Structures are given as structure tokens and as C-alpha cells.
Amino acid sequence: MSTPTLRTGTAPTEVDPRWPARLRGILAVLCLALFLDGLDGSMVGVALPSIGHDLGMAPASLQWIVNGYLLGYGGLLLLGGRAADLLGRRRVFLIALGVFAAASLLGSLADGGTLLIVTRFVKGTAAAFTAPTALSLLTTTFPEGPQRNRALAFFSLFGALGYSCGLVLGGLLTSAGWRYVFVMPAPFALLALAVGWKLIPRDRPSRAGGHDPAGALTLAAGMVLAVYGVVTAPERGWASTATLGVLGLAVALLVAFVLVEKRVRHPLIRLSVLRRASVVRANVSIVALIGSYMSFQFMLVLFLQDGLGWSPLRMAFALLPIGVVVALGSPSVGRLANRFGTTPLVRASMVATVLGYCWFLATAGDPPSYPATMLPSVLLLGVGFALGYSAIMAQATEGIPDEDQGLASGLIQTSAMVGSAVVLAVVTGLIGGAGHHGTAFTPYRAGLDLVTAVAVVGLLLSLVPLRRARRAGDDRPA
């Protein structure tokens, strides 16, 4: 059997499990980039109390170390994915990696909260370009089918490992000094930049597009304002004038963006991609999977540290089984997708996720037993993540032409980020309004009810059959 060959902007055309060294190297670079994104987000969350103490930052300012990253990341993901199509995936990926490394180093040198928050926004912006570009590089390097499913399984594995390892590394590095948390990703980003420069082939930017400055401006401004409104709503109140004003302006800008895209000759984004049933389902599924899990972990971290007095390191090890399950299970997901398709895996993922939350609700005491309550729950969530993440990513990009892979990648990751921010904002409001009467777990029960409901909705929608496309090449039943 012959080995696959690389083509600029495309992929090997023959199925062969023995990838050549260059192809394995490209996959390693893309996995490392996603690993760093996950690592950075979880490490910084563990370090926040130490940063606040050292720099004299009040909680209201401290939250913007996280929100600043979310603002750049969630607000510009869609633009970042499309920029890869229009400007060249290799160029956008390597430039964004360099900016990510520089922002990491600058953040480690910050002597005040303002500079630290600015570097976090810049870092989130860089990640908004590296994350969808890495996924589109993967989907255009590995052909749809067994090779792409296998590559996506490794890709999702490193994303989950990055987040899980970040919890443990964050606890270890913070004990030595919070600045190590910021400087640690920089050398690895530079390594990925150097290897990527050598291995990733040059690609040709899409000819259709790149002449839509009005679309770029309205999209970027609308998405940034939407994310800003969501992440500040718990503090300001969902019904406050400021929140309603920001969200209203965001909606107006996004409506203007849609009108612009319908009229320009070369739109920034082809809205027809949203008519694919498989794309819509994948984007809803990722909100249910990632949005529910991120909020659950947020509540669990607060419950264990603030409610039960656990140390950050003990809390990190309590959640580590999720990463272990993903590490052991993800490599097999590609083979399962080849045999059964993506839809059964997504359904199984949502079943495991719903069971994980329901088990925690049904058995949680005060304090909950780790072997009887927490361990079964996190193991089920690990199974859900391992089965679902790469299957959803494959479903979101299958059947999409190469020139729109960056768009599809940016869209699915935007749904994950913005959807997670919305669910978390609502959960935060429920926790704040629950009061502190009863047990230590009482303030979090309403939030966990909501998280479970989000997962149940995702499960129910995954059971609805995909309609068959009217035209060949649009949608295919999963």
C-alpha cells in the first residue's frame, strides 16, 4: 500500500495508517497549539488568588484576567477562522503563534493589573486565530473519512489533556510563583512556530473573498460586544440598562453584518453554510457538551475550595480522572466514527454527560463522598467528552469545501466559546442569587439543575434525524 503524499492546501488522497514523518510532524504542531490553548486557560484560573494578592487587584478587576481572554477569544474566533481561508492558513497560524508567545512573556513581566489584562486580551485574540486555523489546517491536510477521524481523535485528546494538565500544573507553578504560569507556554509556542514554519506547506488563499471591510468590521464589533455583554451580565444584572444596551448594539451590528453579506460580491462569510443540517446540529451539540461541562467545573471548583476548604492542588487531582479517561479513550474514537458514523457517538456522548450530572445531583451529600459521588460523575463526563468532542468537530466540517474549512472551524469553536460564556453567565447569576442557607452545596444546586437541563436538551436534539439534503453536496444524513 502506498503512503499518502502532501499537497499544498489539501491532503493525502489515499487511506494509509502509516503517516509519513512530515505528516505526523504537522499533526504534532497542531495538537501542541490546541494543548497550549487549553493549558493556558486552566492554569490562569488556579493562579487568580495569588495574582490578586501580589498585585493588589480587587475581585472585580481580577475577573478581567479571565474575561479579557474570553473577550478576545470568543469575540474574534469566527473572524479568525475566515481570515485563515482568505489570507492563507499557514501565514495566519504562524503569525498568531508568535503573538501568543510574545503576549505570554509580556504578561509574566506585568507589574500592574492593567497591563496584565491587556496581555490577556491580546493572548485571547491570538488564540482566536490559532485555534480555528489549526482545525482547518487539520481538516484540509487529512481527507474526510478514516484519516480525518483518526487525526481529530488525537487533536481532541491534546485539547482535553491541555485543560486537565493545566489544573495540576497551575497548582504546582503557582506555589513557586504565579509568573511562571504566564511564562511557561511561551517556549512551547515558539517551538510550534519553528517546527510549523519548516513543515506546514504553503497554501493559496481563497480567491472568493477578502474584499469585505464592512463585513469584517460589523462582525468583529458585534461579536466582541456580544461576548462583553454576556461576561459582564452577572455583575451588572441581565436587566440592567448597560447590559441591555450592549447586547442590543451587538445584535444590531450582527444584523447589519448579515445584510452586508447578502449584498457584497465577495462576502466575508458564505451564509449558506448555516443551511447545512449537520453543521447546525454540530454547533448545538458543542454548546450542550462544552457549555454544560465548563459551568459544572466552575461550580465544582468553587464548591470544593470555598465550600469545603480544599487546596487548589487537591481539587485539581480530583478532576484529573476526566483527562485520564479522555487520554485513554480518544485514540479509539476515530475507529468508532469510521465504523458507526459521528451521530451515534454524539448521542452516546450526551447520554454519558447527562448521566454524570444526574448521578451527582442524586448522590451528593454535604460533603459529597469522592468515591461514591464525584469519581463516578467525572468518569462519566470524561467518557462524554472523549466520545463527543472529535465526533462533533468531524460532523461540523464534513462535506465543507476546502476554501470554507476555516469558516466551519471558526463557527464550531465560536459556538463552544460563546455558548459556554452564556451558560456560565446564567449559572453565575443563579449561584449569586441562591443565598447561603442550608448546606455548603445548596447555593450550587440551581446551577447544576440548569447544567443538567442544557445537557438534556443537547441529548434530545441529537436524537432528531437529520433531513436529507435537497441538492447533492449539501447535507448528508449522519
N, C-alpha and C positions, 0 to 999 in steps of 0.2 A: 504494500500500500504506500502510495507516495505521500510525502509530507506536504502540509499546506504552505503556500507562499504568500508573502505580504504584498499588498498593492496599496498605492497611495490613496488614503481616504476610504479604502474598502477593507476587505477581509479575505482570508484564505477561503477558497471555494470548496475544498474537499474536507470531509469529516475524517479526522485522524486524532486519536487521543494523544499522540506523541507530538506535542507542540515543539517547534524549534526553539532554540535558546533565545533568539531575539523576541519571539512572541511571548515567551514566559517572562522575559525582562520587562516588556511593555505592561503586561498584566501586573507584575510586581510594583511598578511605578504607580499605576492607577490605584491599586489596593492600598499602597502606602499613603497616597494623598487622602483617600477616604478615611483611613485609620487615623491620620492626624486631625481631621475634622472632628471625628468622634472623641478622640483623646482630649483635645483642647477644651471642648465643651464641658466634659465631665470633670476634668481636673480643676478648672477655674471655680466651678460650683463648690467644691470641697474647700478651696482656699479663701473664700469670701470673708469668713470671720477674721482670719489673720490679716487680710488686706485692710479691712475696716479699722482694726486696732492699730496697725502700723501707720497708716496714712490719715487717721482721724476722720474717716468717712462715716457719715450717718447712714442708717439703713436705707433712707430714701435715695441717697446718692449711690450707695453700694449696689443697689439692684440694677443700676445702669451699666455696670460692668457686664452683666448678663444681657440686659435689654439692648445695649449698644451693639453687641454682636448679632442679636436677633434682628435688629433693625436693618443692618447691612445685609445679613444673610437672607432672611426671609423676604425682604423688600426687593432684592435685585436678582434673585435666583432665576426668574423667568427671563429677564434681560440677559443674564449671564449665559444661559443655555442657548439663546438665539444668537448672541454675539459669537459663540463658537461656530455656528453654521455660517455666519456671514463674513467673519474675519479670518477663519481658519482655526481648527481645534487645537492644533499643536501650538500655535502662537499664543492664543488666549490662555491655554493651560500653563505654559511655561512662565508667561509674564505674571499671572496670578499667583503661581507658586513663589516667585521672587518677592512679590509684595507681601505675601503671607509670612515669609521668613523675616523680612525687614520689620514688619509690624510686631512680630513676636519679640525680636531683640529690643526694639524701642520700648515696648511695654514693660520689659524686665528692668529698664532703667528709669521708669517713671518715678518722680518724687512727689506727685500730687494726683488727686483723683481725676482732674480734668484731662490731663494727658493720657492717663490710663484708659479712660472711657473712649477717647478719640482713637487710640490704637486698637481698641476692641471693635469699634465701628469699621475701621479700615480692614481689620482682620476678617470680620464678617463679610465685608464686601468682596475681599479676595476669595473667601470660601464660596461665595455665591457664584463665582466664575469657575473655580477648580472643580466643585462637586458635580454640576451638570455636564461640564466639559469632559471630566473623567468618565462619566457614564456614557456619554455619546461617543467618546473615543473607543470605549469597550464595545459598544453595540455596532460600530462601523468597522471594527477590527475583527470581530468574531461574527460569523454569519448566523442568521436566525436559525434556531434549531438546537441540536445537541451541543455544538461548540459554545454558542452564546449562553445556553442554560448552565453549562459547566463553569464558564467564566463568571457569570453572575453569582453563582453559588460561592465562589471564592471572594468575589467583591463584597457581597453581603456579610460574609464571615469576618472580613477585616474591619468593616464598618462597626459591627457589633463588638468585636474584640477591642477596638479603639475606645468605645464608650465604657466598656466594662473595665479595661485596664486603667483607664483614666481615673476611675473611682479609687482604685488601690494606689496608683502612682501619686494621685493628688494628695492622699493622706500621708504617704511617705515623704514626698517632696516638701509639702507644707510644713512638716515637722522640722525640716532643715532650713526652711525659708521660702516664703511664698514666691519670691522672684524666680526661683528655679522652675516653678510651674510654667512661667511665661517663656523662659529661655529654652526649655527642653525641646519644644517642637522645631525650633529654628534649624539646627543642623540636619535633621531628617528631611525637612522641606528642601534644603539646599542639595542634599543627596538626591532626592527625587528629581530636582531640577536638572542636575548634571547628567544623571542617567537618562532622563527623558529627552534631553537635548540630543543625546547620542543615538537613542533607539527609536523614538517616535518618528515615523516618516512624515515628510511634509505633505500637506493636503491642500486641495484647491477650495477656496471659499465659494459659497453658493453664489451663482450669478443672479438669482432672483431675490432681490432684497438689498438692504444697505442704503436705500435712498428714502428713508422714512424718519427724519429727525423729529417730526411732530409726534409720531407713534412712540418713539423711544422716550421722549420727554414725558408724555402723558402716562405711559406705562410705569416708568421708574418712579415718578412723583406719586402716582396713585397707589402703587404697591407699598412704597415706604410709608406713606401716610396711613394706609390701612393697617400695617403692622404696628406702627406707632400708636394708633388709636386703640388697638387690641391690648398691647402690653401695658398701656397706662390706664386702661379702664378700671382694673381692680382698685387702684389708688384713688382715682378721680370719681369713680362711680359711672356705671353704664348709662345712667340717665342724665349725667351732668351735661351742661352746655358745652364744655370743652370737648368731651368725648363725642357727643353727637355732631358737633361742628367738624371735628377732624374726620370722623368716619363719613359724614355727608360729603365733605370735599373729596375724600378718597373715591367714593362711589361716582361722583360727578366726573372726576378725571378718568376713571376706568371706562365710564360710558363714552366719554369723548375719545378715548383710545379705540374703542370698538368702532365708532363712527369713522374715525380716521382710517382704520384698517380696511373698511369696506370701500373706501374711495380711492386710495392711492394705488398706483400701478404695481409697485413692488412693496407689498406690506411687510412690516417687520415680522409679523406672525400670521401664518395662514390659519384663520379661524375654523377652517374646515376640519382641522384635526380634532376639534371638540365634538364633531358629529360621529366619531367612532365610538360605538358602544363599549368596546373593550378598553379604550382609553378612559372613558368616563368611569367605568367600573373600577379600574385600577386606581384612579385618583381618589375615589370614595373609600376604597379598601385601605389605602395607605393612611388616610385620616383616622379611620377606625383603629388600625393597628398601632401606629406610632403615636397618634394623639392620645389614645387611652393609656398607653404604656408610660409616656413621658409624665402625664399627670399623676398616674399611680406612683411612679418612682418619686416624684416631687413630694407627695403626701407621705410616703413611707419614710423618706429621709427626715422630714420634719418630725414625724411621729417617733421615730427611733432616737433621734438626737435631742429634740426639745422635750418630747413627752416622756421618754424612758431614760434619757441621760446617756445614751450610747456614744462612744467616741467615733469620730469620722472613719477611722480605720476598721473598727468593728462593724460599723454599718456597711462599709464597702465590701468586706468579706461576706456579709450576709447576702448581698446582692450578686456576688460573684458567680453563683451557680447558673445564672442566666447566660453569662458569657461562656461558661464551660459547655452548656448544652448547645449553644449556637456553634461553638468551635467544633464540637463532635458531630453535630447534625448537618451543618450547612454543606460540607463537601458532597453529601449524598443527595441533596435537593435537585441538583442538575439531572441526575439519572432518573429521579422520580418524575420530574417535569417532562423528560423525554418519553417516559412510559405512559403517564396518566394525563399530561397536559397541565396547564397552570391553574385552571379553575378548581379542580379537586384539591389542590394544595392550598389555595387561598381559603377554601371552605374549611378544610381541616385546621388551618392556622387560626381562623376566627373561632372555631369550636374550642380549641385548646385555650385561647385567650379568654373567652367568656368563662370557661370552667375555672381558670385561675382566679379571676376576680370573685366569682361566686363562692369558691372554696374559702377565700379569705373572709368574705362577708359572713359566711355561715359558721366559721370556726373561731374567729378572732375573739380572744378574751382580753383581759387587761391585767398584766401584759399578755400578749399572744405567745403561744408556745412556738418556738422556732421549728422544731421537728414536725409538729402536728399541723401548723397553720402556714408559716412563712415559707418553709422549704418546698412543700408541695405547690404552693402558689407560684413561686419564682421558677420552679422547674416547668410548670405548665406554660408560663409566659415565655420561657426560653424556647420551648417547643413551638409555640405560636410564632415567635419571631423567626426562628430558623426556617420553618416551612413557608412563611408568608412573604418575607421581605424580597428575596430574589425572585419568587414567583410573581409578585406584583410588579416588580421592575420589568420582568420579561413581558408581562401582559401589557404594560404601558408603552412598550417600544416595538412590539411585534407588528409587522406589516407596515411600519412607517418607513418611507424612503430615506436614504442616507442624508439628503440635504435638510431633512426635518428632524433628525435624531436628537440634535441639541435642544430643539424646541420641546420635543416629547420628554427628554430627560429633565429639562428645567421645569416643565409643568408638573411632573410627578413629585419632584423634590420640593417645589413650591407648595404643593398641596400638603405634603408631610409637615413642612415647617409652619406654614400659616395655619393649617388645621390644628396642629399641636398647640400653637400660641392661643388660638381661640378657646380650645377645650381647657387649657391651663388657666386662662384668664377667668373663665366661668367657675372652675374649681376653686381658684384662689378666692373669688368672691363668696362662694359657699362656705369655705373654711372660716373666712373673716367674720361672717355673719352668724356662725353656728354657736358662738358663746363657749364657755369653758365649764359648763355644768356637767356632772356625770363623770365618766371615766376619762382617762387620757385619750382614748380612741374616739370618744363621742364627737369632737369637732370635725373629724375626718370622714364620718360615716356618710354624710350627704354627698361629699365629693366622690367617694368610692361608688355610691349609687349611680352618680352621673357617669363615671368612667365605665361602669358595667353596662349602662344603657347605651353608650356610644359603641361599645364592642358588639352588643346585641344587634344594633341597627346595621353594623357592618356585616354581621353574620347573615341577617335576613336578606340584605341586598345581594350578597354573594350567591344566594340560593335562586335568585331570579335568572332564568335562562337569558343569554344574550340573543338579541334578534339577529336574524341572518341579513347580511347587507343586501341592499337593492342592486348595487353595482359591484362588479368584480373588483377586488382590490381594496374595498373599504374595510368593512368589518368581517371577521370570521368568527363563528361560534366557538367559544373556548372549549 
